[in-house]
Amino acid sequence: MATANQISSLGRRIYRFAASVSGVIGLLVMLWGCTVNDFNAGAIAWKTYSNSRYGFEFPYPSNWTSLAAPANDDGIAFISPQDNSVEIRGWASHQLPSDRESVKKIKSNFQTTQGVLGVLVVEVDRQVGSMTLTLTQSQVKYCLRGRSKSQNFQDYYRLFYYIAQQYRISKS
C-alpha cells in the first residue's frame, strides 16, 4: 500500500506533467494561428531604420514611435501606437571569440530576402511572446526582436516575421 507521501509526490508529478503538456498545447494553438501567408505588407505604410555604425536596416510601420537611441548607436526600438508593450528592437554588436564558437554550433533555420542565413527563435510564455532573429557576419552579431503580450502575440507574429525577412546587412 502506498504511503501518503508517495501519493502526494505522485500527485505533484502528475500535476507538473499536465501543466507542461497544457503549456505546450497552448503554445502550439497560438502558433497555429500565426501563419505568415495571409499577411498584407502593402496595407501598411513603412519607414526604414538604417544603422550607419553596423550597416543594417529593417522596415517598421511608419506610425510606430522610436524610443531614445542608445548613446553607442548600436540599434533602436520602436513601439506600437496602439499598445506600448508591443516593441520592435534591432541592434548589433561585435562578437567575442567565445561567442563565435557557440554560434557555429547553432543551425540556421531562417533566411532573409537578402539571402542571409540566421536563427529565428519564437518564445511564448504566460506574459510575453517574442520572435528573435540573430544573424552573424564578419564578426558582427545582428539581432532583431519583436515582442508583445502573450495573448496578443498571434496578432503581431506576421508583422514581426515580415520585418525579419526584410532585414538587410549592407556592410560585410
TITORBA-838093 format. One line per field, with one value per atom (N, C-alpha, C, O): residue number from 1; x, y, z; atom name. Coordinates in steps of 0.2 Angstrom, whole numbers, plus 5000, padded with zeros to 4 digits. Each point is the difference from the previous one (the first is absolute). Example, Ala and Ser with C-alpha at 12.3 -4.5 7.8 and 13.67 -1.06 7.14 Angstrom:
<rs>
pos <- (1  1  1  1  2  2  2  2) .
u <- (5066  4996  5004  5005  4993  5004  4996  5003) .
v <- (4972  5006  5006  4999  5006  5006  5005  5006) .
w <- (5039  5000  5000  5003  4993  5001  5003  5001) .
site <- (N  CA  C  O  N  CA  C  O) .
</rs>
This chain:
<rs>
pos <- (1  1  1  1  2  2  2  2  3  3  3  3  4  4  4  4  5  5  5  5  6  6  6  6  7  7  7  7  8  8  8  8  9  9  9  9  10  10  10  10  11  11  11  11  12  12  12  12  13  13  13  13  14  14  14  14  15  15  15  15  16  16  16  16  17  17  17  17  18  18  18  18  19  19  19  19  20  20  20  20  21  21  21  21  22  22  22  22  23  23  23  23  24  24  24  24  25  25  25  25  26  26  26  26  27  27  27  27  28  28  28  28  29  29  29  29  30  30  30  30  31  31  31  31  32  32  32  32  33  33  33  33  34  34  34  34  35  35  35  35  36  36  36  36  37  37  37  37  38  38  38  38  39  39  39  39  40  40  40  40  41  41  41  41  42  42  42  42  43  43  43  43  44  44  44  44  45  45  45  45  46  46  46  46  47  47  47  47  48  48  48  48  49  49  49  49  50  50  50  50  51  51  51  51  52  52  52  52  53  53  53  53  54  54  54  54  55  55  55  55  56  56  56  56  57  57  57  57  58  58  58  58  59  59  59  59  60  60  60  60  61  61  61  61  62  62  62  62  63  63  63  63  64  64  64  64  65  65  65  65  66  66  66  66  67  67  67  67  68  68  68  68  69  69  69  69  70  70  70  70  71  71  71  71  72  72  72  72  73  73  73  73  74  74  74  74  75  75  75  75  76  76  76  76  77  77  77  77  78  78  78  78  79  79  79  79  80  80  80  80  81  81  81  81  82  82  82  82  83  83  83  83  84  84  84  84  85  85  85  85  86  86  86  86  87  87  87  87  88  88  88  88  89  89  89  89  90  90  90  90  91  91  91  91  92  92  92  92  93  93  93  93  94  94  94  94  95  95  95  95  96  96  96  96  97  97  97  97  98  98  98  98  99  99  99  99  100  100  100  100  101  101  101  101  102  102  102  102  103  103  103  103  104  104  104  104  105  105  105  105  106  106  106  106  107  107  107  107  108  108  108  108  109  109  109  109  110  110  110  110  111  111  111  111  112  112  112  112  113  113  113  113  114  114  114  114  115  115  115  115  116  116  116  116  117  117  117  117  118  118  118  118  119  119  119  119  120  120  120  120  121  121  121  121  122  122  122  122  123  123  123  123  124  124  124  124  125  125  125  125  126  126  126  126  127  127  127  127  128  128  128  128  129  129  129  129  130  130  130  130  131  131  131  131  132  132  132  132  133  133  133  133  134  134  134  134  135  135  135  135  136  136  136  136  137  137  137  137  138  138  138  138  139  139  139  139  140  140  140  140  141  141  141  141  142  142  142  142  143  143  143  143  144  144  144  144  145  145  145  145  146  146  146  146  147  147  147  147  148  148  148  148  149  149  149  149  150  150  150  150  151  151  151  151  152  152  152  152  153  153  153  153  154  154  154  154  155  155  155  155  156  156  156  156  157  157  157  157  158  158  158  158  159  159  159  159  160  160  160  160  161  161  161  161  162  162  162  162  163  163  163  163  164  164  164  164  165  165  165  165  166  166  166  166  167  167  167  167  168  168  168  168  169  169  169  169  170  170  170  170  171  171  171  171  172  172  172  172) .
u <- (5004  4996  5004  5006  4993  5003  4999  4995  5011  4999  4997  5000  4998  4998  5005  4998  5008  5006  5000  5001  4999  5001  4994  5001  4993  4994  5001  4998  5004  5001  5005  4999  5007  5005  4998  5001  4995  4997  4996  5000  4996  4995  5003  4998  5008  5004  5003  5000  5002  5003  4995  5001  4993  4995  4998  4998  5001  4998  5005  4999  5008  5005  5000  5001  4998  5000  4994  5000  4994  4994  5001  4998  5005  5001  5005  4999  5006  5005  4996  5001  4995  4997  4995  4999  4997  4996  5003  4998  5008  5004  5002  5000  5003  5002  4994  5000  4994  4994  4998  4998  5002  4998  5005  4998  5008  5005  4999  5000  4998  4999  4994  4999  4996  4993  5002  4997  5007  5001  5004  4998  5007  5004  4996  5002  4994  4996  4996  4999  4999  4996  5005  4998  5009  5005  5003  5006  4990  5003  5002  4997  5008  5002  4997  5002  4995  4997  4995  5001  4995  4995  5002  4995  5011  5002  5000  5003  4994  5000  5004  4998  5009  5005  4998  5002  4995  4998  4995  4999  4997  4995  5003  4996  5011  5003  5005  5003  4997  5005  5006  5000  5005  5007  5005  5000  5004  5007  5005  4999  5007  5006  5005  5002  5000  5005  5006  5001  5004  5007  5005  5000  5004  5006  5006  5003  5000  5007  5006  5005  4994  5006  5001  5006  4989  5001  4997  5001  4996  4998  4994  5001  4994  4994  4994  5000  4995  4993  4994  5001  4994  4994  4994  5000  4994  4994  4996  5001  4995  4996  4994  5000  4994  4994  5001  5003  4995  5002  4997  5002  4992  4997  5002  4998  5008  5002  5005  5003  4998  5005  5006  5001  5005  5006  5002  4998  5005  5002  5007  5003  5000  5006  5005  5001  5003  5006  5005  5002  5002  5005  5006  5001  5003  5005  5006  5003  4997  5005  4998  5004  4990  4997  5000  5002  4997  5000  4993  4999  4996  4993  4995  5001  4992  4994  4995  5000  4995  4993  4995  5000  4994  4994  4994  5000  4995  4995  4993  5000  4995  4994  4996  5000  4996  4996  4994  4997  5001  4994  5002  4995  5011  5002  5007  5004  4998  5007  5004  5006  4991  5003  5002  5004  4994  5002  5006  5000  5006  5006  5004  4999  5004  5005  5006  5001  5005  5006  5005  5001  5004  5005  5007  5000  5005  5007  5005  4999  5007  5006  5005  5001  5004  5006  5006  4999  5007  5006  5000  4998  5003  5000  5007  5005  4995  5006  5002  4995  5011  5002  4996  4998  5000  4996  4993  4997  5001  4993  5000  4995  5010  5000  5000  4997  5007  5000  4993  4998  4998  4993  4996  4995  5005  4996  5001  4995  5011  5001  4996  4999  5000  4996  4993  4997  5000  4993  4998  5004  4992  4998  4995  4996  5005  4996  4993  4999  4996  4993  4996  4994  5009  4997  5005  5006  4990  5004  4997  4994  5009  4997  4999  5003  4993  5000  5006  5001  5004  5006  5005  5005  4992  5004  5005  5004  4995  5004  4997  4994  5010  4997  5001  5005  4990  5000  4996  4998  5001  4996  4994  5001  4994  4993  4998  4998  5000  4998  4993  5000  4995  4994  4999  5000  4998  4999  4994  4999  4997  4993  5000  4999  5000  4999  4993  4996  5002  4994  4999  4994  5011  5000  5002  4997  5009  5003  5001  5002  4997  5002  5005  4999  5006  5005  5002  5000  5003  5003  5007  5000  5005  5007  5004  5000  5002  5005  5007  5001  5003  5007  5004  5000  5004  5004  5007  5001  5004  5007  5004  4999  5004  5005  5006  4999  5006  5007  5001  5001  4998  5001  4995  5002  4993  4994  4994  4998  4999  4994  4994  5000  4995  4995  4993  4999  4997  4994  4994  5001  4994  4993  4995  5000  4997  4995  4993  5000  4995  4993  4997  5000  4997  4997  4993  4998  4998  4993  4998  5003  4991  4997  4998  4998  5002  4999  4993  5000  4995  4993  5000  4995  5009  5000  5005  5000  5004  5006  4998  5003  4992  4997  4998  5001  4997  4998  5006  5000  5006  5006  5005  5005  4994  5005  5001  5006  4989  5001  5004  5005  4994  5004  5007  5005  4996  5007  5004  5006  4991  5003  5001  5006  4990  5001  5006  5004  4997  5005  5007  5005  4995  5005  5003  5006  4989  5002  5003  5004  4994  5002  5007  5002  5000  5006  5006  5001  5003  5005  5007  5000  5005  5007  5004  5000  5002  5004  5007  5004  4999  5007  5002  4996  5010  5002  5007  5002) .
v <- (4994  5006  5006  5000  5005  5006  5005  5000  5003  5005  5007  5001  5003  5006  5005  5003  4996  5004  4998  5004  4989  4998  5002  5002  4998  5002  5008  5002  5001  5008  5001  5004  4992  5001  4999  5003  4991  4998  5005  5002  5001  5005  5007  5003  4998  5006  4999  5004  4990  4998  5000  5003  4995  5000  5007  5002  5002  5007  5004  5003  4996  5003  4998  5004  4989  4997  5003  5003  4998  5003  5007  5002  5002  5007  5001  5004  4991  5001  4998  5004  4991  4998  5006  5001  5001  5006  5006  5003  4998  5006  4999  5005  4989  4999  5000  5003  4994  5000  5008  5001  5003  5007  5003  5004  4995  5003  4998  5004  4989  4998  5003  5002  4999  5003  5007  5002  5002  5007  5000  5004  4992  5000  4997  5003  4993  4998  5005  5001  5004  5006  5005  5006  4993  5005  4998  4999  5000  4998  5007  5005  4995  5006  5001  5005  4990  5001  5005  5003  4999  5005  5007  5004  4997  5007  5005  4998  5007  5005  5006  5005  4995  5005  5006  5006  4994  5006  5004  5006  4991  5004  5005  5004  4995  5004  5005  4999  5007  5005  4999  4999  5000  4998  5006  5004  4996  5004  4995  4994  5008  4996  5003  5005  4991  5002  4997  4994  5011  4998  5001  5006  4990  5001  5000  4996  5010  5002  4997  4998  5001  4997  4992  4999  4997  4993  4999  4994  5010  4999  4995  4995  5006  4996  5004  5006  4991  5004  4995  4994  5009  4996  5005  5005  4992  5005  4999  4996  5010  5000  5004  5004  4995  5004  5007  5002  5002  5007  5004  5005  4992  5003  4998  5002  4994  4997  5006  5003  4997  5005  4997  4995  5009  4997  5003  5005  4990  5002  5003  5000  5003  5003  4995  4995  5007  4996  5000  5005  4989  5000  5004  5001  5002  5004  4996  5004  4990  4996  4999  4997  5005  4999  4993  4998  4997  4993  4998  4994  5010  4998  5005  5005  4992  5004  4996  4994  5009  4996  5005  5006  4990  5004  4997  4994  5010  4997  5002  5005  4990  5001  5006  5001  5003  5005  4998  5003  4990  4997  4998  4999  4998  4997  5000  4997  5007  5001  4994  5001  4994  4994  4996  4995  5007  4997  5003  5006  4991  5003  4996  4994  5010  4997  5003  5006  4990  5002  4997  4994  5010  4998  5003  5005  4990  5002  4996  4995  5007  4996  5001  5005  4990  5001  4995  4996  5006  4996  4994  5000  4994  4994  4999  5002  4995  4998  4993  4996  5002  4993  4995  4995  5005  4995  4999  4995  5011  5001  4996  4997  5004  4997  4993  4997  5000  4993  4997  4995  5008  4998  5001  4996  5009  5001  4995  4998  4999  4995  4994  4996  5003  4994  5000  4995  5011  5001  4999  5004  4992  5000  5005  5002  5001  5005  4997  4994  5010  4998  5005  5000  5005  5006  5003  5000  5003  5004  5006  5000  5006  5006  5001  4995  5009  5001  5002  4999  5004  5001  4994  5000  4995  4993  4999  4995  5009  4999  4995  5000  4994  4995  5002  5004  4994  5002  4995  4995  5007  4996  5004  5005  4992  5003  4996  4994  5009  4997  5003  5006  4990  5003  4997  4994  5011  4997  5004  5006  4990  5002  4997  4994  5011  4997  5003  5003  4997  5002  5008  5002  5002  5007  5003  5005  4993  5003  4995  4994  5008  4996  5004  5006  4990  5004  4996  4994  5009  4997  5004  5006  4990  5003  4997  4994  5010  4998  5002  5006  4989  5002  4998  4994  5010  4999  5002  5004  4992  5002  5000  4996  5010  5001  5004  5005  4993  5004  5002  5006  4989  5001  5005  5003  4998  5004  4996  4997  5004  4997  5005  5005  4993  5005  4997  4994  5009  4998  5004  5006  4991  5003  4996  4994  5010  4997  5004  5006  4990  5002  4997  4994  5010  4998  5003  5005  4991  5002  4996  4995  5007  4996  4993  5000  4995  4993  5000  4997  5005  5000  5003  4999  5006  5004  4998  5002  4993  4998  4998  5001  4995  4997  5006  4999  5007  5006  5003  5003  4996  5004  4995  5002  4992  4995  5001  5000  5001  5001  5007  5000  5005  5006  4999  5002  4995  4999  4995  5001  4994  4996  5003  4999  5005  5004  5005  5000  5003  5005  4996  5002  4992  4996  4998  5000  4998  4998  5006  4999  5007  5006  5003  5005  4992  5003  4999  4995  5011  5000  5002  5004  4993  5002  5003  4997  5009  5003  5000  4999  5000  4999  4993  4996  5002  4993  4999  4995) .
w <- (5000  5000  5000  5003  4993  4999  5007  5002  4999  5006  4998  4994  5010  4999  4996  4996  5006  4997  4993  4995  5003  4994  4995  4994  5009  4996  4999  4994  5011  4999  4995  4995  5005  4995  4993  4995  5004  4994  4997  4994  5011  4998  4997  4995  5008  4998  4993  4996  5003  4994  4994  4995  5007  4995  4998  4994  5011  4999  4996  4995  5006  4997  4992  4996  5003  4993  4997  4994  5009  4997  4998  4995  5010  4999  4994  4996  5003  4995  4993  4995  5005  4994  4998  4994  5011  4998  4998  4995  5007  4998  4993  4996  5002  4993  4996  4994  5008  4995  4999  4995  5011  4999  4995  4996  5004  4996  4993  4995  5004  4993  4997  4994  5010  4998  4998  4995  5009  4998  4994  4995  5004  4994  4994  4994  5007  4994  4997  4994  5010  4997  4998  4997  5003  4998  4993  4999  4996  4993  4997  5002  4994  4997  4993  4997  5000  4993  4999  4994  5010  4999  5002  5001  5001  5002  4994  4995  5006  4994  5002  5003  4995  5002  4996  5002  4992  4996  5003  4999  5006  5004  5005  5003  4998  5006  4996  4995  5008  4998  5004  5006  4990  5003  5000  4996  5009  5000  5001  5002  4997  5001  5005  4999  5006  5004  4997  4999  5001  4998  5005  5003  4999  5005  4996  4997  5003  4997  5003  4997  5010  5003  4998  4999  5001  4999  4993  4997  4999  4993  4999  4996  5008  4999  5000  5002  4995  5000  5000  4998  5004  5000  5000  5002  4995  4999  5007  5004  4997  5006  4998  4995  5008  4998  5001  5006  4990  5000  5006  5002  5001  5005  5007  5005  4995  5007  5002  4996  5011  5003  5002  5002  4996  5002  5007  5002  5002  5007  4999  4994  5011  5000  4998  5003  4992  4998  5005  5003  4998  5005  4997  4994  5011  4998  4996  4996  5004  4996  4993  4996  5003  4993  4997  4995  5010  4998  4997  4998  5003  4997  5003  5002  4997  5002  5001  4999  5005  5001  4998  5000  4998  4998  5003  5002  5000  5004  4996  4996  5005  4996  5003  5006  4990  5002  5004  5004  4994  5004  5006  5005  4996  5007  5001  4996  5009  5000  5003  5001  5000  5002  4994  5001  4993  4994  4997  4999  5000  4999  4994  5000  4996  4995  5002  5000  5001  5002  4995  4999  4998  4996  5003  5002  4998  5003  4997  4997  5004  4998  5005  5004  4996  5004  4997  4996  5006  4998  5004  5006  4991  5004  5003  4997  5009  5003  4997  4998  5002  4998  5002  4997  5010  5003  4997  5000  4998  4997  4994  4998  4998  4993  5000  4996  5009  5000  5002  4997  5008  5001  4995  4999  4997  4994  4995  4996  5003  4995  5001  4995  5011  5002  4999  5000  4999  4999  4992  4996  5002  4993  4998  5004  4990  4997  4999  4998  5003  4999  4996  4999  4999  4997  4995  5000  4995  4995  4998  4998  5002  4998  4993  4996  5001  4993  4997  4994  5009  4998  4999  4997  5006  5000  5006  4999  5006  5006  5004  5002  5000  5005  5007  5002  5002  5007  5004  4997  5009  5005  5002  5003  4996  5003  5005  5000  5006  5006  5002  5001  5000  5003  5007  5001  5003  5007  5003  4999  5004  5002  5007  5001  5004  5007  5002  4996  5010  5003  4999  4999  5001  4999  4994  4997  5000  4994  4995  5001  4993  4994  4996  4999  4998  4997  4994  5000  4995  4994  4999  5000  5001  4999  4994  5000  4996  4994  5002  5002  4997  5001  4994  4997  5000  4994  5002  5004  4993  5002  4993  4996  5004  4994  5002  5004  4993  5001  5008  5001  5003  5007  5003  5006  4991  5003  5001  4995  5011  5001  4999  5004  4992  4998  5003  5000  5004  5003  4999  4999  5000  4999  5005  4999  5005  5004  5000  5000  4999  5001  5006  5001  5003  5006  5001  4998  5006  5001  5006  5002  5001  5005  4997  4994  5010  4997  4997  4994  5009  4997  4994  4996  5002  4994  4995  4994  5008  4995  4993  4995  5005  4993  4996  4994  5009  4996  4997  4995  5008  4998  4996  4997  5004  4997  4993  4998  4998  4992  4999  4996  5008  4999  5002  4996  5010  5002  4995  4998  4999  4995  4994  4997  5000  4994  5001  4996  5010  5001  5000  4998  5005  5001  4993  4998  4997  4993  4997  4996  5005  4997  5003  4997  5008  5003  4995  4997  5003  4995  5004  5004  4993  5003  4994  4994  5006  4995  5000  4995  5011  5001  5000  5003  4995  5000  5002  5001) .
site <- (N  CA  C  O  N  CA  C  O  N  CA  C  O  N  CA  C  O  N  CA  C  O  N  CA  C  O  N  CA  C  O  N  CA  C  O  N  CA  C  O  N  CA  C  O  N  CA  C  O  N  CA  C  O  N  CA  C  O  N  CA  C  O  N  CA  C  O  N  CA  C  O  N  CA  C  O  N  CA  C  O  N  CA  C  O  N  CA  C  O  N  CA  C  O  N  CA  C  O  N  CA  C  O  N  CA  C  O  N  CA  C  O  N  CA  C  O  N  CA  C  O  N  CA  C  O  N  CA  C  O  N  CA  C  O  N  CA  C  O  N  CA  C  O  N  CA  C  O  N  CA  C  O  N  CA  C  O  N  CA  C  O  N  CA  C  O  N  CA  C  O  N  CA  C  O  N  CA  C  O  N  CA  C  O  N  CA  C  O  N  CA  C  O  N  CA  C  O  N  CA  C  O  N  CA  C  O  N  CA  C  O  N  CA  C  O  N  CA  C  O  N  CA  C  O  N  CA  C  O  N  CA  C  O  N  CA  C  O  N  CA  C  O  N  CA  C  O  N  CA  C  O  N  CA  C  O  N  CA  C  O  N  CA  C  O  N  CA  C  O  N  CA  C  O  N  CA  C  O  N  CA  C  O  N  CA  C  O  N  CA  C  O  N  CA  C  O  N  CA  C  O  N  CA  C  O  N  CA  C  O  N  CA  C  O  N  CA  C  O  N  CA  C  O  N  CA  C  O  N  CA  C  O  N  CA  C  O  N  CA  C  O  N  CA  C  O  N  CA  C  O  N  CA  C  O  N  CA  C  O  N  CA  C  O  N  CA  C  O  N  CA  C  O  N  CA  C  O  N  CA  C  O  N  CA  C  O  N  CA  C  O  N  CA  C  O  N  CA  C  O  N  CA  C  O  N  CA  C  O  N  CA  C  O  N  CA  C  O  N  CA  C  O  N  CA  C  O  N  CA  C  O  N  CA  C  O  N  CA  C  O  N  CA  C  O  N  CA  C  O  N  CA  C  O  N  CA  C  O  N  CA  C  O  N  CA  C  O  N  CA  C  O  N  CA  C  O  N  CA  C  O  N  CA  C  O  N  CA  C  O  N  CA  C  O  N  CA  C  O  N  CA  C  O  N  CA  C  O  N  CA  C  O  N  CA  C  O  N  CA  C  O  N  CA  C  O  N  CA  C  O  N  CA  C  O  N  CA  C  O  N  CA  C  O  N  CA  C  O  N  CA  C  O  N  CA  C  O  N  CA  C  O  N  CA  C  O  N  CA  C  O  N  CA  C  O  N  CA  C  O  N  CA  C  O  N  CA  C  O  N  CA  C  O  N  CA  C  O  N  CA  C  O  N  CA  C  O  N  CA  C  O  N  CA  C  O  N  CA  C  O  N  CA  C  O  N  CA  C  O  N  CA  C  O  N  CA  C  O  N  CA  C  O  N  CA  C  O  N  CA  C  O  N  CA  C  O  N  CA  C  O  N  CA  C  O  N  CA  C  O  N  CA  C  O  N  CA  C  O  N  CA  C  O  N  CA  C  O  N  CA  C  O  N  CA  C  O  N  CA  C  O  N  CA  C  O  N  CA  C  O  N  CA  C  O  N  CA  C  O  N  CA  C  O  N  CA  C  O  N  CA  C  O  N  CA  C  O  N  CA  C  O  N  CA  C  O  N  CA  C  O  N  CA  C  O  N  CA  C  O  N  CA  C  O  N  CA  C  O  N  CA  C  O) .
</rs>
